[in-house]
Amino acid sequence: MAGRARQLTAEGHTCFSPWLRPADARHGLVPLSEQLRRFIDSTLQPGARFALIGYSMGAVVCRHYLQELGGHGRADLFFSIAGPHSGTATAFLYPGRGAKEMRPGSAFVRQLARSSDRLIRIPIVCYWSPWDPLIVPARSARIPAAEHVRVPFSFHPLLTFDHRIVRDIARRLRAPGNSSESTATAVGSAQVAAQHNNSSVFRTMTASLRSVLAASVALWGGLALAQPAERPIPETEREALLALPWRQFDQTPNSGWRIFVNAERSDYRTAAALIEAYLARHPDLPARERALCRYHGAMMQVYRAVRFGGDARLALPGLRTALLDEKAKDAPPDWNHMVRATIAFLSDDRAALLDVQAQVAALPKGSAQWPHYPAELLANLGKPYGSWVPGFDKKPK
């Protein structure tokens, strides 16, 4: 989706990234649809018009928002890319409530069919492939009364790379019928391999459409917003960084690995790789310092997933290596509590978070370094990590 985002950006659209969770839709599609509604309501001005672009499971989430949550009263256009609107037989291969709801004949699918008349005033375009192996039968990607555009691809994720689709969408957004002062909202996309859920939002300042919002929700994997590739560090610079004292490498702003993650750059992969190399270069680091490095390296995975798309839970193994032996010297008394709270948050484990919160509260008064961290995570459970921090959505220059 990132390439398509860039193409739409060239047309005058700016990209934002809401995150719908849980990524695997284990609690169903309705919670994701409700998150989409909240994002639209909090991002767009009241009464602003928009168009939705939905890819794969994201198209079904968009359709539910339009039909069941009042979106049909605001949206001007709906573009569906490979969405299993009538269910797909491949959903029988997956567990979870979301997969069950995407099975042919499910109560969710039947309800969408019953309320489809709410889409009657919205122009709909369905991009579909008769050879898509994930949408079975292929006609499920079509919505009655929509305009259907056949795209000859046999690999589901490749539909997000088809330049013809984004060119067609851009052409339709430029059409004279869309010349009103309105907002176009689009929801699309999927992730890489085990990564699941992400969204993209485009906003335009053109005269034809004020904004385009594109959210992305994955259907059991795929290809989504591109992540910056790890940038090779010149050997002399790399050696100088690896030779830094630990405090200068790990704790000093704009020094060590932090020069790759700041207001100007977001090279999370480069930073994580450098941290791993530093740990290998300095095997005699005290346990506390190694734990801090391991935590920061794992968090690079989290921030990369949140910012560019992916599954932040892939950082969980790295976070577990940051746990310290209880006898470790100079460790803050709540270090392990902080790490376990992060693990619980990324795992959507409220019970574990509550347990950590109780343990921190039981520590001697004034001894905890992060006394409010568990409560902060509890208050924001279900959101992308860090999204509640002011300025979170600001992109590097």
Order of alpha helices (4+ residues) and beta strands (2+ residues): alpha-beta-alpha-beta-alpha-beta-alpha-alpha-beta-beta-alpha-beta-beta-beta-alpha-alpha-alpha-alpha-alpha-alpha-alpha
